């Protein structure tokens, strides 16, 4: 049976999860630390992390402070898709 293509929302969620997980690993930041600094319980943080559509703007802004999102990661999160090298180049050259 062929594998089904993920929904557009699932694709957007994967972008957010990848940015969070990658930077957590890179900077050795635990779920416990992030939950504490977001002012939520660990179980709530894990649920939000699994279903990233439940993060609100304030959560994302606070996460970015600790996870040090790059401008490209921040744009990817906001747009819900990967940013291409051509888009970055076109933006810089304008």
PyMOL Python script that loads the backbone (N, CA, C, O; Angstrom):
from pymol import cmd

cmd.read_pdbstr("""\
ATOM      1  N   UNK A   1       0.844  -1.169   0.000  1.00  0.00           N
ATOM      2  CA  UNK A   1       0.000   0.000   0.000  1.00  0.00           C
ATOM      3  C   UNK A   1       0.897   1.243   0.000  1.00  0.00           C
ATOM      4  O   UNK A   1       1.843   1.321   0.784  1.00  0.00           O
ATOM      5  N   UNK A   2       0.607   2.215  -0.874  1.00  0.00           N
ATOM      6  CA  UNK A   2       1.456   3.411  -0.945  1.00  0.00           C
ATOM      7  C   UNK A   2       1.300   4.285   0.301  1.00  0.00           C
ATOM      8  O   UNK A   2       0.245   4.332   0.934  1.00  0.00           O
ATOM      9  N   UNK A   3       2.367   4.957   0.613  1.00  0.00           N
ATOM     10  CA  UNK A   3       2.362   5.853   1.766  1.00  0.00           C
ATOM     11  C   UNK A   3       1.600   7.124   1.397  1.00  0.00           C
ATOM     12  O   UNK A   3       1.804   7.688   0.322  1.00  0.00           O
ATOM     13  N   UNK A   4       0.723   7.570   2.293  1.00  0.00           N
ATOM     14  CA  UNK A   4      -0.043   8.776   2.050  1.00  0.00           C
ATOM     15  C   UNK A   4       0.806  10.019   2.275  1.00  0.00           C
ATOM     16  O   UNK A   4       1.667  10.048   3.155  1.00  0.00           O
ATOM     17  N   UNK A   5       0.554  11.032   1.477  1.00  0.00           N
ATOM     18  CA  UNK A   5       1.239  12.305   1.635  1.00  0.00           C
ATOM     19  C   UNK A   5       0.668  13.013   2.867  1.00  0.00           C
ATOM     20  O   UNK A   5      -0.548  13.039   3.057  1.00  0.00           O
ATOM     21  N   UNK A   6       1.542  13.590   3.708  1.00  0.00           N
ATOM     22  CA  UNK A   6       1.038  14.295   4.893  1.00  0.00           C
ATOM     23  C   UNK A   6       0.208  15.517   4.486  1.00  0.00           C
ATOM     24  O   UNK A   6       0.425  16.105   3.426  1.00  0.00           O
ATOM     25  N   UNK A   7      -0.727  15.880   5.333  1.00  0.00           N
ATOM     26  CA  UNK A   7      -1.568  17.047   5.074  1.00  0.00           C
ATOM     27  C   UNK A   7      -0.714  18.314   5.132  1.00  0.00           C
ATOM     28  O   UNK A   7       0.373  18.299   5.710  1.00  0.00           O
ATOM     29  N   UNK A   8      -1.195  19.412   4.538  1.00  0.00           N
ATOM     30  CA  UNK A   8      -0.441  20.670   4.620  1.00  0.00           C
ATOM     31  C   UNK A   8      -0.183  21.101   6.067  1.00  0.00           C
ATOM     32  O   UNK A   8       0.891  21.617   6.377  1.00  0.00           O
ATOM     33  N   UNK A   9      -1.154  20.893   6.946  1.00  0.00           N
ATOM     34  CA  UNK A   9      -0.954  21.257   8.351  1.00  0.00           C
ATOM     35  C   UNK A   9       0.128  20.400   8.983  1.00  0.00           C
ATOM     36  O   UNK A   9       0.937  20.909   9.759  1.00  0.00           O
ATOM     37  N   UNK A  10       0.162  19.118   8.670  1.00  0.00           N
ATOM     38  CA  UNK A  10       1.204  18.243   9.209  1.00  0.00           C
ATOM     39  C   UNK A  10       2.574  18.666   8.686  1.00  0.00           C
ATOM     40  O   UNK A  10       3.554  18.615   9.429  1.00  0.00           O
ATOM     41  N   UNK A  11       2.661  19.077   7.435  1.00  0.00           N
ATOM     42  CA  UNK A  11       3.931  19.565   6.886  1.00  0.00           C
ATOM     43  C   UNK A  11       4.408  20.792   7.665  1.00  0.00           C
ATOM     44  O   UNK A  11       5.589  20.897   7.994  1.00  0.00           O
ATOM     45  N   UNK A  12       3.486  21.725   7.965  1.00  0.00           N
ATOM     46  CA  UNK A  12       3.837  22.919   8.741  1.00  0.00           C
ATOM     47  C   UNK A  12       4.281  22.534  10.148  1.00  0.00           C
ATOM     48  O   UNK A  12       5.246  23.088  10.674  1.00  0.00           O
ATOM     49  N   UNK A  13       3.573  21.583  10.756  1.00  0.00           N
ATOM     50  CA  UNK A  13       3.943  21.125  12.098  1.00  0.00           C
ATOM     51  C   UNK A  13       5.337  20.513  12.111  1.00  0.00           C
ATOM     52  O   UNK A  13       6.090  20.705  13.066  1.00  0.00           O
ATOM     53  N   UNK A  14       5.682  19.786  11.070  1.00  0.00           N
ATOM     54  CA  UNK A  14       7.011  19.167  10.984  1.00  0.00           C
ATOM     55  C   UNK A  14       8.118  20.212  10.921  1.00  0.00           C
ATOM     56  O   UNK A  14       9.190  20.027  11.498  1.00  0.00           O
ATOM     57  N   UNK A  15       7.855  21.308  10.218  1.00  0.00           N
ATOM     58  CA  UNK A  15       8.842  22.401  10.140  1.00  0.00           C
ATOM     59  C   UNK A  15       9.115  22.941  11.542  1.00  0.00           C
ATOM     60  O   UNK A  15      10.270  23.092  11.941  1.00  0.00           O
ATOM     61  N   UNK A  16       8.051  23.231  12.283  1.00  0.00           N
ATOM     62  CA  UNK A  16       8.190  23.788  13.633  1.00  0.00           C
ATOM     63  C   UNK A  16       8.892  22.791  14.552  1.00  0.00           C
ATOM     64  O   UNK A  16       9.813  23.157  15.283  1.00  0.00           O
ATOM     65  N   UNK A  17       8.454  21.522  14.514  1.00  0.00           N
ATOM     66  CA  UNK A  17       9.080  20.504  15.368  1.00  0.00           C
ATOM     67  C   UNK A  17      10.562  20.345  15.041  1.00  0.00           C
ATOM     68  O   UNK A  17      11.381  20.168  15.943  1.00  0.00           O
ATOM     69  N   UNK A  18      10.908  20.405  13.760  1.00  0.00           N
ATOM     70  CA  UNK A  18      12.306  20.249  13.362  1.00  0.00           C
ATOM     71  C   UNK A  18      13.160  21.408  13.883  1.00  0.00           C
ATOM     72  O   UNK A  18      14.275  21.194  14.359  1.00  0.00           O
ATOM     73  N   UNK A  19      12.641  22.620  13.794  1.00  0.00           N
ATOM     74  CA  UNK A  19      13.387  23.785  14.305  1.00  0.00           C
ATOM     75  C   UNK A  19      13.573  23.689  15.813  1.00  0.00           C
ATOM     76  O   UNK A  19      14.663  23.950  16.322  1.00  0.00           O
ATOM     77  N   UNK A  20      12.521  23.318  16.525  1.00  0.00           N
ATOM     78  CA  UNK A  20      12.607  23.208  17.980  1.00  0.00           C
ATOM     79  C   UNK A  20      13.574  22.085  18.371  1.00  0.00           C
ATOM     80  O   UNK A  20      14.493  22.298  19.162  1.00  0.00           O
ATOM     81  N   UNK A  21      13.364  20.897  17.817  1.00  0.00           N
ATOM     82  CA  UNK A  21      14.197  19.743  18.186  1.00  0.00           C
ATOM     83  C   UNK A  21      15.661  19.957  17.808  1.00  0.00           C
ATOM     84  O   UNK A  21      16.557  19.615  18.580  1.00  0.00           O
ATOM     85  N   UNK A  22      15.905  20.518  16.632  1.00  0.00           N
ATOM     86  CA  UNK A  22      17.278  20.744  16.190  1.00  0.00           C
ATOM     87  C   UNK A  22      18.033  21.692  17.099  1.00  0.00           C
ATOM     88  O   UNK A  22      19.181  21.442  17.464  1.00  0.00           O
ATOM     89  N   UNK A  23      17.368  22.797  17.464  1.00  0.00           N
ATOM     90  CA  UNK A  23      18.046  23.760  18.319  1.00  0.00           C
ATOM     91  C   UNK A  23      18.124  23.284  19.769  1.00  0.00           C
ATOM     92  O   UNK A  23      19.065  23.635  20.482  1.00  0.00           O
ATOM     93  N   UNK A  24      17.156  22.496  20.210  1.00  0.00           N
ATOM     94  CA  UNK A  24      17.276  21.904  21.545  1.00  0.00           C
ATOM     95  C   UNK A  24      18.520  21.026  21.611  1.00  0.00           C
ATOM     96  O   UNK A  24      19.280  21.083  22.577  1.00  0.00           O
ATOM     97  N   UNK A  25      18.717  20.227  20.594  1.00  0.00           N
ATOM     98  CA  UNK A  25      19.886  19.347  20.550  1.00  0.00           C
ATOM     99  C   UNK A  25      21.167  20.170  20.454  1.00  0.00           C
ATOM    100  O   UNK A  25      22.139  19.904  21.160  1.00  0.00           O
ATOM    101  N   UNK A  26      21.160  21.155  19.588  1.00  0.00           N
ATOM    102  CA  UNK A  26      22.354  21.959  19.351  1.00  0.00           C
ATOM    103  C   UNK A  26      22.809  22.694  20.612  1.00  0.00           C
ATOM    104  O   UNK A  26      24.001  22.747  20.914  1.00  0.00           O
ATOM    105  N   UNK A  27      21.844  23.260  21.345  1.00  0.00           N
ATOM    106  CA  UNK A  27      22.186  24.048  22.526  1.00  0.00           C
ATOM    107  C   UNK A  27      21.988  23.287  23.836  1.00  0.00           C
ATOM    108  O   UNK A  27      22.094  23.875  24.912  1.00  0.00           O
ATOM    109  N   UNK A  28      21.701  21.985  23.756  1.00  0.00           N
ATOM    110  CA  UNK A  28      21.524  21.117  24.932  1.00  0.00           C
ATOM    111  C   UNK A  28      20.494  21.694  25.903  1.00  0.00           C
ATOM    112  O   UNK A  28      20.766  21.849  27.093  1.00  0.00           O
ATOM    113  N   UNK A  29      19.310  22.009  25.380  1.00  0.00           N
ATOM    114  CA  UNK A  29      18.226  22.573  26.179  1.00  0.00           C
ATOM    115  C   UNK A  29      17.155  21.501  26.349  1.00  0.00           C
ATOM    116  O   UNK A  29      16.700  20.906  25.373  1.00  0.00           O
ATOM    117  N   UNK A  30      16.763  21.265  27.579  1.00  0.00           N
ATOM    118  CA  UNK A  30      15.793  20.214  27.868  1.00  0.00           C
ATOM    119  C   UNK A  30      14.357  20.721  27.756  1.00  0.00           C
ATOM    120  O   UNK A  30      14.095  21.923  27.802  1.00  0.00           O
ATOM    121  N   UNK A  31      13.438  19.770  27.610  1.00  0.00           N
ATOM    122  CA  UNK A  31      12.014  20.101  27.634  1.00  0.00           C
ATOM    123  C   UNK A  31      11.643  20.749  28.966  1.00  0.00           C
ATOM    124  O   UNK A  31      10.836  21.677  29.008  1.00  0.00           O
ATOM    125  N   UNK A  32      12.237  20.254  30.051  1.00  0.00           N
ATOM    126  CA  UNK A  32      11.941  20.781  31.387  1.00  0.00           C
ATOM    127  C   UNK A  32      12.296  22.260  31.488  1.00  0.00           C
ATOM    128  O   UNK A  32      11.533  23.058  32.032  1.00  0.00           O
ATOM    129  N   UNK A  33      13.468  22.616  30.956  1.00  0.00           N
ATOM    130  CA  UNK A  33      13.910  24.016  30.970  1.00  0.00           C
ATOM    131  C   UNK A  33      12.938  24.893  30.194  1.00  0.00           C
ATOM    132  O   UNK A  33      12.529  25.948  30.678  1.00  0.00           O
ATOM    133  N   UNK A  34      12.567  24.460  28.991  1.00  0.00           N
ATOM    134  CA  UNK A  34      11.667  25.262  28.170  1.00  0.00           C
ATOM    135  C   UNK A  34      10.291  25.388  28.806  1.00  0.00           C
ATOM    136  O   UNK A  34       9.700  26.467  28.806  1.00  0.00           O
ATOM    137  N   UNK A  35       9.779  24.281  29.350  1.00  0.00           N
ATOM    138  CA  UNK A  35       8.462  24.332  30.003  1.00  0.00           C
ATOM    139  C   UNK A  35       8.488  25.324  31.158  1.00  0.00           C
ATOM    140  O   UNK A  35       7.566  26.124  31.316  1.00  0.00           O
ATOM    141  N   UNK A  36       9.533  25.273  31.954  1.00  0.00           N
ATOM    142  CA  UNK A  36       9.651  26.178  33.100  1.00  0.00           C
ATOM    143  C   UNK A  36       9.666  27.638  32.644  1.00  0.00           C
ATOM    144  O   UNK A  36       8.994  28.484  33.233  1.00  0.00           O
ATOM    145  N   UNK A  37      10.436  27.927  31.593  1.00  0.00           N
ATOM    146  CA  UNK A  37      10.561  29.305  31.124  1.00  0.00           C
ATOM    147  C   UNK A  37       9.344  29.779  30.330  1.00  0.00           C
ATOM    148  O   UNK A  37       9.152  30.982  30.157  1.00  0.00           O
ATOM    149  N   UNK A  38       8.532  28.856  29.853  1.00  0.00           N
ATOM    150  CA  UNK A  38       7.271  29.242  29.213  1.00  0.00           C
ATOM    151  C   UNK A  38       6.165  29.387  30.254  1.00  0.00           C
ATOM    152  O   UNK A  38       5.092  29.916  29.966  1.00  0.00           O
ATOM    153  N   UNK A  39       6.443  28.911  31.465  1.00  0.00           N
ATOM    154  CA  UNK A  39       5.463  28.996  32.536  1.00  0.00           C
ATOM    155  C   UNK A  39       4.337  27.985  32.410  1.00  0.00           C
ATOM    156  O   UNK A  39       3.200  28.247  32.804  1.00  0.00           O
ATOM    157  N   UNK A  40       4.672  26.816  31.849  1.00  0.00           N
ATOM    158  CA  UNK A  40       3.681  25.749  31.689  1.00  0.00           C
ATOM    159  C   UNK A  40       4.256  24.451  32.238  1.00  0.00           C
ATOM    160  O   UNK A  40       5.462  24.334  32.451  1.00  0.00           O
ATOM    161  N   UNK A  41       3.382  23.482  32.462  1.00  0.00           N
ATOM    162  CA  UNK A  41       3.863  22.193  32.965  1.00  0.00           C
ATOM    163  C   UNK A  41       4.604  21.436  31.865  1.00  0.00           C
ATOM    164  O   UNK A  41       4.441  21.714  30.677  1.00  0.00           O
ATOM    165  N   UNK A  42       5.405  20.493  32.282  1.00  0.00           N
ATOM    166  CA  UNK A  42       6.162  19.683  31.329  1.00  0.00           C
ATOM    167  C   UNK A  42       5.219  18.910  30.411  1.00  0.00           C
ATOM    168  O   UNK A  42       5.465  18.819  29.208  1.00  0.00           O
ATOM    169  N   UNK A  43       4.142  18.352  30.966  1.00  0.00           N
ATOM    170  CA  UNK A  43       3.209  17.578  30.132  1.00  0.00           C
ATOM    171  C   UNK A  43       2.519  18.477  29.101  1.00  0.00           C
ATOM    172  O   UNK A  43       2.289  18.055  27.968  1.00  0.00           O
ATOM    173  N   UNK A  44       2.189  19.706  29.486  1.00  0.00           N
ATOM    174  CA  UNK A  44       1.584  20.645  28.537  1.00  0.00           C
ATOM    175  C   UNK A  44       2.571  20.996  27.436  1.00  0.00           C
ATOM    176  O   UNK A  44       2.203  21.060  26.263  1.00  0.00           O
ATOM    177  N   UNK A  45       3.837  21.227  27.818  1.00  0.00           N
ATOM    178  CA  UNK A  45       4.858  21.538  26.808  1.00  0.00           C
ATOM    179  C   UNK A  45       5.013  20.392  25.823  1.00  0.00           C
ATOM    180  O   UNK A  45       5.095  20.616  24.616  1.00  0.00           O
ATOM    181  N   UNK A  46       5.054  19.169  26.329  1.00  0.00           N
ATOM    182  CA  UNK A  46       5.218  18.015  25.439  1.00  0.00           C
ATOM    183  C   UNK A  46       4.027  17.871  24.498  1.00  0.00           C
ATOM    184  O   UNK A  46       4.197  17.503  23.336  1.00  0.00           O
ATOM    185  N   UNK A  47       2.819  18.159  24.991  1.00  0.00           N
ATOM    186  CA  UNK A  47       1.630  18.107  24.125  1.00  0.00           C
ATOM    187  C   UNK A  47       1.711  19.184  23.050  1.00  0.00           C
ATOM    188  O   UNK A  47       1.410  18.929  21.884  1.00  0.00           O
ATOM    189  N   UNK A  48       2.122  20.395  23.448  1.00  0.00           N
ATOM    190  CA  UNK A  48       2.249  21.477  22.471  1.00  0.00           C
ATOM    191  C   UNK A  48       3.329  21.159  21.445  1.00  0.00           C
ATOM    192  O   UNK A  48       3.178  21.458  20.261  1.00  0.00           O
ATOM    193  N   UNK A  49       4.409  20.556  21.902  1.00  0.00           N
ATOM    194  CA  UNK A  49       5.510  20.206  21.001  1.00  0.00           C
ATOM    195  C   UNK A  49       5.061  19.142  19.990  1.00  0.00           C
ATOM    196  O   UNK A  49       5.460  19.177  18.826  1.00  0.00           O
ATOM    197  N   UNK A  50       4.240  18.209  20.441  1.00  0.00           N
ATOM    198  CA  UNK A  50       3.736  17.159  19.552  1.00  0.00           C
ATOM    199  C   UNK A  50       2.708  17.709  18.565  1.00  0.00           C
ATOM    200  O   UNK A  50       2.618  17.241  17.430  1.00  0.00           O
ATOM    201  N   UNK A  51       1.937  18.700  19.002  1.00  0.00           N
ATOM    202  CA  UNK A  51       0.900  19.318  18.157  1.00  0.00           C
ATOM    203  C   UNK A  51       1.198  20.806  18.098  1.00  0.00           C
ATOM    204  O   UNK A  51       0.564  21.603  18.790  1.00  0.00           O
ATOM    205  N   UNK A  52       2.165  21.175  17.270  1.00  0.00           N
ATOM    206  CA  UNK A  52       2.731  22.524  17.300  1.00  0.00           C
ATOM    207  C   UNK A  52       1.730  23.629  16.985  1.00  0.00           C
ATOM    208  O   UNK A  52       2.004  24.796  17.265  1.00  0.00           O
ATOM    209  N   UNK A  53       0.592  23.297  16.418  1.00  0.00           N
ATOM    210  CA  UNK A  53      -0.416  24.311  16.149  1.00  0.00           C
ATOM    211  C   UNK A  53      -0.995  24.913  17.415  1.00  0.00           C
ATOM    212  O   UNK A  53      -1.685  25.931  17.360  1.00  0.00           O
ATOM    213  N   UNK A  54      -0.723  24.297  18.551  1.00  0.00           N
ATOM    214  CA  UNK A  54      -1.242  24.812  19.820  1.00  0.00           C
ATOM    215  C   UNK A  54      -0.306  25.829  20.470  1.00  0.00           C
ATOM    216  O   UNK A  54      -0.676  26.437  21.475  1.00  0.00           O
ATOM    217  N   UNK A  55       0.896  26.032  19.923  1.00  0.00           N
ATOM    218  CA  UNK A  55       1.763  27.097  20.415  1.00  0.00           C
ATOM    219  C   UNK A  55       1.161  28.424  19.965  1.00  0.00           C
ATOM    220  O   UNK A  55       0.778  28.573  18.805  1.00  0.00           O
ATOM    221  N   UNK A  56       1.077  29.380  20.875  1.00  0.00           N
ATOM    222  CA  UNK A  56       0.616  30.699  20.452  1.00  0.00           C
ATOM    223  C   UNK A  56       1.836  31.575  20.157  1.00  0.00           C
ATOM    224  O   UNK A  56       2.976  31.155  20.354  1.00  0.00           O
ATOM    225  N   UNK A  57       1.584  32.785  19.689  1.00  0.00           N
ATOM    226  CA  UNK A  57       2.678  33.663  19.287  1.00  0.00           C
ATOM    227  C   UNK A  57       3.630  33.941  20.451  1.00  0.00           C
ATOM    228  O   UNK A  57       4.847  33.951  20.269  1.00  0.00           O
ATOM    229  N   UNK A  58       3.089  34.163  21.623  1.00  0.00           N
ATOM    230  CA  UNK A  58       3.924  34.422  22.802  1.00  0.00           C
ATOM    231  C   UNK A  58       4.828  33.222  23.089  1.00  0.00           C
ATOM    232  O   UNK A  58       6.002  33.397  23.415  1.00  0.00           O
ATOM    233  N   UNK A  59       4.292  32.012  22.970  1.00  0.00           N
ATOM    234  CA  UNK A  59       5.111  30.805  23.176  1.00  0.00           C
ATOM    235  C   UNK A  59       6.270  30.765  22.184  1.00  0.00           C
ATOM    236  O   UNK A  59       7.414  30.518  22.566  1.00  0.00           O
ATOM    237  N   UNK A  60       5.969  31.006  20.917  1.00  0.00           N
ATOM    238  CA  UNK A  60       7.007  30.960  19.873  1.00  0.00           C
ATOM    239  C   UNK A  60       8.057  32.038  20.121  1.00  0.00           C
ATOM    240  O   UNK A  60       9.252  31.788  19.965  1.00  0.00           O
ATOM    241  N   UNK A  61       7.623  33.223  20.502  1.00  0.00           N
ATOM    242  CA  UNK A  61       8.581  34.300  20.790  1.00  0.00           C
ATOM    243  C   UNK A  61       9.470  33.944  21.972  1.00  0.00           C
ATOM    244  O   UNK A  61      10.673  34.201  21.941  1.00  0.00           O
ATOM    245  N   UNK A  62       8.892  33.355  23.012  1.00  0.00           N
ATOM    246  CA  UNK A  62       9.696  32.938  24.165  1.00  0.00           C
ATOM    247  C   UNK A  62      10.631  31.791  23.811  1.00  0.00           C
ATOM    248  O   UNK A  62      11.778  31.763  24.257  1.00  0.00           O
ATOM    249  N   UNK A  63      10.147  30.845  23.010  1.00  0.00           N
ATOM    250  CA  UNK A  63      11.010  29.746  22.568  1.00  0.00           C
ATOM    251  C   UNK A  63      12.203  30.288  21.789  1.00  0.00           C
ATOM    252  O   UNK A  63      13.331  29.827  21.966  1.00  0.00           O
ATOM    253  N   UNK A  64      11.949  31.264  20.929  1.00  0.00           N
ATOM    254  CA  UNK A  64      13.023  31.795  20.084  1.00  0.00           C
ATOM    255  C   UNK A  64      14.124  32.447  20.921  1.00  0.00           C
ATOM    256  O   UNK A  64      15.290  32.460  20.524  1.00  0.00           O
ATOM    257  N   UNK A  65      13.747  32.983  22.073  1.00  0.00           N
ATOM    258  CA  UNK A  65      14.738  33.604  22.958  1.00  0.00           C
ATOM    259  C   UNK A  65      15.727  32.558  23.470  1.00  0.00           C
ATOM    260  O   UNK A  65      16.927  32.820  23.553  1.00  0.00           O
ATOM    261  N   UNK A  66      15.224  31.384  23.810  1.00  0.00           N
ATOM    262  CA  UNK A  66      16.078  30.341  24.390  1.00  0.00           C
ATOM    263  C   UNK A  66      16.699  29.431  23.330  1.00  0.00           C
ATOM    264  O   UNK A  66      17.819  28.948  23.497  1.00  0.00           O
ATOM    265  N   UNK A  67      15.965  29.203  22.241  1.00  0.00           N
ATOM    266  CA  UNK A  67      16.467  28.295  21.211  1.00  0.00           C
ATOM    267  C   UNK A  67      17.270  29.003  20.125  1.00  0.00           C
ATOM    268  O   UNK A  67      17.844  28.355  19.251  1.00  0.00           O
ATOM    269  N   UNK A  68      17.310  30.320  20.180  1.00  0.00           N
ATOM    270  CA  UNK A  68      18.130  31.127  19.265  1.00  0.00           C
ATOM    271  C   UNK A  68      17.874  30.763  17.800  1.00  0.00           C
ATOM    272  O   UNK A  68      18.800  30.425  17.063  1.00  0.00           O
ATOM    273  N   UNK A  69      16.598  30.838  17.389  1.00  0.00           N
ATOM    274  CA  UNK A  69      16.258  30.549  15.993  1.00  0.00           C
ATOM    275  C   UNK A  69      17.002  31.496  15.060  1.00  0.00           C
ATOM    276  O   UNK A  69      17.114  32.692  15.331  1.00  0.00           O
ATOM    277  N   UNK A  70      17.502  30.954  13.969  1.00  0.00           N
ATOM    278  CA  UNK A  70      18.111  31.792  12.940  1.00  0.00           C
ATOM    279  C   UNK A  70      16.990  32.542  12.219  1.00  0.00           C
ATOM    280  O   UNK A  70      15.827  32.155  12.326  1.00  0.00           O
ATOM    281  N   UNK A  71      17.321  33.606  11.491  1.00  0.00           N
ATOM    282  CA  UNK A  71      16.278  34.291  10.727  1.00  0.00           C
ATOM    283  C   UNK A  71      15.558  33.360   9.736  1.00  0.00           C
ATOM    284  O   UNK A  71      14.358  33.503   9.504  1.00  0.00           O
ATOM    285  N   UNK A  72      16.293  32.420   9.163  1.00  0.00           N
ATOM    286  CA  UNK A  72      15.670  31.490   8.222  1.00  0.00           C
ATOM    287  C   UNK A  72      14.741  30.538   8.955  1.00  0.00           C
ATOM    288  O   UNK A  72      13.658  30.234   8.455  1.00  0.00           O
ATOM    289  N   UNK A  73      15.139  30.061  10.132  1.00  0.00           N
ATOM    290  CA  UNK A  73      14.247  29.204  10.916  1.00  0.00           C
ATOM    291  C   UNK A  73      12.995  29.972  11.327  1.00  0.00           C
ATOM    292  O   UNK A  73      11.887  29.443  11.242  1.00  0.00           O
ATOM    293  N   UNK A  74      13.163  31.211  11.770  1.00  0.00           N
ATOM    294  CA  UNK A  74      12.015  32.020  12.185  1.00  0.00           C
ATOM    295  C   UNK A  74      11.060  32.236  11.015  1.00  0.00           C
ATOM    296  O   UNK A  74       9.843  32.153  11.184  1.00  0.00           O
ATOM    297  N   UNK A  75      11.600  32.511   9.841  1.00  0.00           N
ATOM    298  CA  UNK A  75      10.754  32.694   8.659  1.00  0.00           C
ATOM    299  C   UNK A  75      10.066  31.386   8.286  1.00  0.00           C
ATOM    300  O   UNK A  75       8.896  31.392   7.904  1.00  0.00           O
ATOM    301  N   UNK A  76      10.768  30.279   8.392  1.00  0.00           N
ATOM    302  CA  UNK A  76      10.172  28.969   8.094  1.00  0.00           C
ATOM    303  C   UNK A  76       9.025  28.666   9.037  1.00  0.00           C
ATOM    304  O   UNK A  76       7.996  28.143   8.610  1.00  0.00           O
ATOM    305  N   UNK A  77       9.188  28.986  10.314  1.00  0.00           N
ATOM    306  CA  UNK A  77       8.130  28.765  11.295  1.00  0.00           C
ATOM    307  C   UNK A  77       6.930  29.645  10.973  1.00  0.00           C
ATOM    308  O   UNK A  77       5.789  29.182  10.985  1.00  0.00           O
ATOM    309  N   UNK A  78       7.194  30.914  10.686  1.00  0.00           N
ATOM    310  CA  UNK A  78       6.099  31.850  10.405  1.00  0.00           C
ATOM    311  C   UNK A  78       5.347  31.469   9.130  1.00  0.00           C
ATOM    312  O   UNK A  78       4.120  31.558   9.080  1.00  0.00           O
ATOM    313  N   UNK A  79       6.077  31.048   8.112  1.00  0.00           N
ATOM    314  CA  UNK A  79       5.445  30.707   6.834  1.00  0.00           C
ATOM    315  C   UNK A  79       4.953  29.268   6.786  1.00  0.00           C
ATOM    316  O   UNK A  79       4.105  28.925   5.962  1.00  0.00           O
ATOM    317  N   UNK A  80       5.482  28.428   7.667  1.00  0.00           N
ATOM    318  CA  UNK A  80       5.074  27.036   7.689  1.00  0.00           C
ATOM    319  C   UNK A  80       5.628  26.219   6.544  1.00  0.00           C
ATOM    320  O   UNK A  80       5.025  25.230   6.128  1.00  0.00           O
ATOM    321  N   UNK A  81       6.775  26.631   6.037  1.00  0.00           N
ATOM    322  CA  UNK A  81       7.421  25.887   4.956  1.00  0.00           C
ATOM    323  C   UNK A  81       8.910  26.203   4.959  1.00  0.00           C
ATOM    324  O   UNK A  81       9.352  27.189   5.549  1.00  0.00           O
ATOM    325  N   UNK A  82       9.670  25.350   4.290  1.00  0.00           N
ATOM    326  CA  UNK A  82      11.095  25.611   4.159  1.00  0.00           C
ATOM    327  C   UNK A  82      11.310  26.827   3.264  1.00  0.00           C
ATOM    328  O   UNK A  82      10.592  27.025   2.284  1.00  0.00           O
ATOM    329  N   UNK A  83      12.300  27.631   3.610  1.00  0.00           N
ATOM    330  CA  UNK A  83      12.667  28.784   2.806  1.00  0.00           C
ATOM    331  C   UNK A  83      13.778  28.336   1.864  1.00  0.00           C
ATOM    332  O   UNK A  83      14.742  27.703   2.295  1.00  0.00           O
ATOM    333  N   UNK A  84      13.649  28.656   0.599  1.00  0.00           N
ATOM    334  CA  UNK A  84      14.646  28.224  -0.386  1.00  0.00           C
ATOM    335  C   UNK A  84      15.826  29.189  -0.431  1.00  0.00           C
ATOM    336  O   UNK A  84      15.716  30.346  -0.024  1.00  0.00           O
ATOM    337  N   UNK A  85      16.935  28.703  -0.925  1.00  0.00           N
ATOM    338  CA  UNK A  85      18.128  29.534  -1.074  1.00  0.00           C
ATOM    339  C   UNK A  85      17.844  30.689  -2.039  1.00  0.00           C
ATOM    340  O   UNK A  85      18.342  31.798  -1.845  1.00  0.00           O
ATOM    341  N   UNK A  86      17.055  30.432  -3.065  1.00  0.00           N
ATOM    342  CA  UNK A  86      16.705  31.480  -4.028  1.00  0.00           C
ATOM    343  C   UNK A  86      15.928  32.598  -3.341  1.00  0.00           C
ATOM    344  O   UNK A  86      16.168  33.773  -3.616  1.00  0.00           O
ATOM    345  N   UNK A  87      15.001  32.250  -2.452  1.00  0.00           N
ATOM    346  CA  UNK A  87      14.237  33.268  -1.733  1.00  0.00           C
ATOM    347  C   UNK A  87      15.147  34.113  -0.846  1.00  0.00           C
ATOM    348  O   UNK A  87      14.976  35.329  -0.760  1.00  0.00           O
ATOM    349  N   UNK A  88      16.093  33.487  -0.199  1.00  0.00           N
ATOM    350  CA  UNK A  88      17.034  34.214   0.651  1.00  0.00           C
ATOM    351  C   UNK A  88      17.889  35.142  -0.206  1.00  0.00           C
ATOM    352  O   UNK A  88      18.061  36.314   0.131  1.00  0.00           O
ATOM    353  N   UNK A  89      18.421  34.629  -1.303  1.00  0.00           N
ATOM    354  CA  UNK A  89      19.258  35.415  -2.211  1.00  0.00           C
ATOM    355  C   UNK A  89      18.477  36.604  -2.766  1.00  0.00           C
ATOM    356  O   UNK A  89      18.983  37.726  -2.791  1.00  0.00           O
ATOM    357  N   UNK A  90      17.226  36.354  -3.217  1.00  0.00           N
ATOM    358  CA  UNK A  90      16.409  37.441  -3.767  1.00  0.00           C
ATOM    359  C   UNK A  90      16.126  38.503  -2.718  1.00  0.00           C
ATOM    360  O   UNK A  90      16.127  39.695  -3.025  1.00  0.00           O
ATOM    361  N   UNK A  91      15.885  38.082  -1.481  1.00  0.00           N
ATOM    362  CA  UNK A  91      15.617  39.035  -0.402  1.00  0.00           C
ATOM    363  C   UNK A  91      16.852  39.900  -0.127  1.00  0.00           C
ATOM    364  O   UNK A  91      16.738  41.115   0.029  1.00  0.00           O
ATOM    365  N   UNK A  92      18.019  39.276  -0.068  1.00  0.00           N
ATOM    366  CA  UNK A  92      19.243  39.995   0.243  1.00  0.00           C
ATOM    367  C   UNK A  92      19.597  40.975  -0.875  1.00  0.00           C
ATOM    368  O   UNK A  92      20.063  42.080  -0.599  1.00  0.00           O
ATOM    369  N   UNK A  93      19.385  40.590  -2.118  1.00  0.00           N
ATOM    370  CA  UNK A  93      19.780  41.426  -3.250  1.00  0.00           C
ATOM    371  C   UNK A  93      18.797  42.549  -3.567  1.00  0.00           C
ATOM    372  O   UNK A  93      19.075  43.395  -4.416  1.00  0.00           O
ATOM    373  N   UNK A  94      17.674  42.562  -2.904  1.00  0.00           N
ATOM    374  CA  UNK A  94      16.703  43.650  -3.165  1.00  0.00           C
ATOM    375  C   UNK A  94      17.127  44.935  -2.584  1.00  0.00           C
ATOM    376  O   UNK A  94      16.422  45.936  -2.717  1.00  0.00           O
TER     377      UNK A  94
END
""", "prot")
cmd.dss("prot")
cmd.show_as("cartoon", "prot")
cmd.util.cbc("prot")
cmd.orient("prot")
